[in-house]
Amino acid sequence: MNTYTAFCQQASGGGTIWIEKVEAASIEDAIKVARQTCADAWDYEDVKDVHCLGLATGDIQIVHWEDLCED
């Protein structure tokens, strides 16, 4: 098993970004696990409502993150 940091968002492109570590045997499996885990966290009934923006490996340190700001 490999550990990935997953970045997911609503499939429509709205909302915030979900960032979490997931474990899977392959990148393809990690995408599936990330989408399902995010859907569960957001109480979505359909995993199709979640898009995996990306995966990262290694020691990830996000020091700043700013979603779209609507000022």
Secondary structure, 3 states (H helix, E strand, C coil): CEEEEEEEEECCCCCCCEEEEEEECCHHHHHHHHHHHHHHHCCCCCHHHEEEEEEECCCCCCCCCCCCCCC
